[in-house]
Amino acid sequence: MATVRNAHTAWVGDLPTGAGQVTLDSSGLGTFDVTWKARSEAAEGKTSPEELIAAAHSSCFAMAFSNELSTAGHAAEYVNTSAAVTFVPGTGITTSHLTLAAKIPGISQEEFDTIANGAKAGCPVSAALGGVEITLEATLEA
């Protein structure tokens, strides 16, 4: 069954000096301030589309990795993921760098790498970011 998630943004002013608020409608988890300065310079307590994409990518990748791991018959003690999305003014979003650190008893480095790369490719957010370079740094912790 398909699901739809919703958010909306209210913006006032022009791009360089204006400001907005993005609201997570489906979850009701909050409303967050957003500005061009937060997007192109320092965050200063505000979010940006790229931070929201990074949150989506890291959580999607964690889910995809956990699913691939389980399908292969492994259970992790922990899985920590992050995503760093790069925005270049005038160019756009150029990269998303995924970082994975996991402790998984009984898995080989080779199988870990295969599963991590499969999750990177299979994550629906990775597919949505098809025009962006996606890199992965995966660490199997002892």
Stockholm file with secondary structure:
# STOCKHOLM 1.0

chainA/1-142         MATVRNAHTAWVGDLPTGAGQVTLDSSGLGTFDVTWKARSEAAEGKTSPEELIAAAHSSCFAMAFSNELSTAGHAAEYVNTSAAVTFVPGTGITTSHLTLAAKIPGISQEEFDTIANGAKAGCPVSAALGGVEITLEATLEA
#=GR chainA/1-142 SS CCCCCCEEEEEESCTTTCEEEEEETTTCCEEEEECHHHHHSCCTTCBCHHHHHHHHHHHHHHHHHHHHHHHTTCCCSEEEEEEEEEEETTTEEEEEEEEEEEECTTCCHHHHHHHHHHHHHHCHHHHHTTTSEEEEEEEECC
#=GC SS_cons         CCCCCCEEEEEESCTTTCEEEEEETTTCCEEEEECHHHHHSCCTTCBCHHHHHHHHHHHHHHHHHHHHHHHTTCCCSEEEEEEEEEEETTTEEEEEEEEEEEECTTCCHHHHHHHHHHHHHHCHHHHHTTTSEEEEEEEECC
//
